[in-house]
Structure formats: structure tokens, C-alpha cells
Amino acid sequence: MAMRLRLDPELAAAVERARRLASEAGELTPGGGAPFETVISPEVGAAIGSLLRDGTYAAAVASVVADDPDLADQ
């Protein structure tokens, strides 16, 4: 079974409100695409989870931020 990443319901509602307001203000052009949905395999999901749990991801982020401290609040 593939993992399906979905927006938090509150964030999804905020995004939809922003889209509606932008559309009403004429700031959006009509789109023809379906909502973006990422599907990853169980193996990839397990690998990502492993990198998060074992600290590899945190160490990589710390290394990047050490090279450019302005990224710390990005």
C-alpha cells in the first residue's frame, strides 16, 4: 500500500479560503489540473521514516544551517 501525503484539514481549509479570495480578486487564472497528490511506495516511506528516526535528517539539516545560519529560520 502506498502512502498518501495529505494536508492537515485546517491547513487545507486555509489554502482553499486563500484560493477563493484570490480568485474573487482576479488574482488567479482558472486551473485545469487536479489537486497535487504524492504517492510513495512502502519501501520509500520506510526509508524516510528511518532517516527521521535515526537522526540522519536532523544532522543533515544542522550541517546545512551551520554553513548558512540564515537558513535556520526558513
Contact map, one row per residue, 1 for C-alpha under 8 A:
11100000000000000000000000000000000000001100000000000000000000000000000000
11110000000000000000000000000000000000111100000000000000000000000000000000
11111000000000000000000000000000000000111100100000000000000000000000000000
01111100000000000000000000000000000011110000000000000000000000000000000000
00111110000000000000000000000000000011100000000000000000000000000000000000
00011111000000000000000000000000000010000000000000000000000000000000000000
00001111101100000000000000000000000000000000000000000000000000000000000000
00000111111100000000000000000000000000000000000000000000000000000000000000
00000011111110000000000000000000000000000000000000000000000000000000000000
00000001111111000000000000000000000000000000000000000000000000000000000000
00000011111111100000000000000000000000000000000000000000000000000000000000
00000011111111110000000000000000000000000000000000000000000000000000000000
00000000111111111000000000000000000000000000000000000000000000000000000000
00000000011111111100000000000000000000000000000000000000000000000000000000
00000000001111111110000000000000000000000000000000000000000000000000000000
00000000000111111111000000000000000000000000000000000000000000000000000000
00000000000011111111100000000000000000000000000000000000000000000000000000
00000000000001111111110000000000000000000000000000000000000000000000000000
00000000000000111111111000010000000000000000000000000000000000000000000000
00000000000000011111111100000000000000000000000000000000000000000000000000
00000000000000001111111110000000000000000000000000000000000000000000000000
00000000000000000111111111110000000000000000000000000000000000000000000000
00000000000000000011111111111000000000000000000000000000000000000000000000
00000000000000000001111111100000000000000000000000000000000000000000000000
00000000000000000000111111110000000000000000000000000000000000000000000000
00000000000000000000011111111000000000000000000000000000000000000000000000
00000000000000000000011111111000000000000000000000000000000000000000000000
00000000000000000010011011111100000000000000000000000000000000000000000000
00000000000000000000001001111110000000000000000000000000000000000000000000
00000000000000000000000000011111000000000000000000000000000000000000000000
00000000000000000000000000001111100000000000000000000000000000000000000000
00000000000000000000000000000111110000000000000000000000000000000000000000
00000000000000000000000000000011111000000000000000000000000000000000000000
00000000000000000000000000000001111100000000000000000000000000000000000000
00000000000000000000000000000000111110000000000000000000000000000000000000
00000000000000000000000000000000011111000000000000000000000000000000000000
00011100000000000000000000000000001111100000000000000000000000000000000000
00011000000000000000000000000000000111110000000000000000000000000000000000
01111000000000000000000000000000000011111000000000000000000000000000000000
01110000000000000000000000000000000001111101100000000000000000000000000000
11100000000000000000000000000000000000111111100000000000000000000000000000
11100000000000000000000000000000000000011111110000000000000000000000000000
00000000000000000000000000000000000000001111111000000000000000000000000000
00000000000000000000000000000000000000011111111100000000000000000000000000
00100000000000000000000000000000000000011111111110000000000000000000000000
00000000000000000000000000000000000000000111111111000000000000000000000000
00000000000000000000000000000000000000000011111111100000000000000000000000
00000000000000000000000000000000000000000001111111110000000000000000000000
00000000000000000000000000000000000000000000111111111000000000000000000000
00000000000000000000000000000000000000000000011111111100000000000000000000
00000000000000000000000000000000000000000000001111111111100000000000000000
00000000000000000000000000000000000000000000000111111111110000000000000000
00000000000000000000000000000000000000000000000011111111000000000000000000
00000000000000000000000000000000000000000000000001111111100000000000000000
00000000000000000000000000000000000000000000000000111111111000000000000000
00000000000000000000000000000000000000000000000000111111111100000000000000
00000000000000000000000000000000000000000000000000110111111110000000000000
00000000000000000000000000000000000000000000000000010011111111000000000000
00000000000000000000000000000000000000000000000000000011111111100000000000
00000000000000000000000000000000000000000000000000000001111111110000000000
00000000000000000000000000000000000000000000000000000000111111111000000000
00000000000000000000000000000000000000000000000000000000011111111100000000
00000000000000000000000000000000000000000000000000000000001111111110000000
00000000000000000000000000000000000000000000000000000000000111111111001000
00000000000000000000000000000000000000000000000000000000000011111111111100
00000000000000000000000000000000000000000000000000000000000001111111100000
00000000000000000000000000000000000000000000000000000000000000111111100000
00000000000000000000000000000000000000000000000000000000000000011111111100
00000000000000000000000000000000000000000000000000000000000000001111111100
00000000000000000000000000000000000000000000000000000000000000001001111111
00000000000000000000000000000000000000000000000000000000000000011001111111
00000000000000000000000000000000000000000000000000000000000000001001111111
00000000000000000000000000000000000000000000000000000000000000000000011111
00000000000000000000000000000000000000000000000000000000000000000000011111
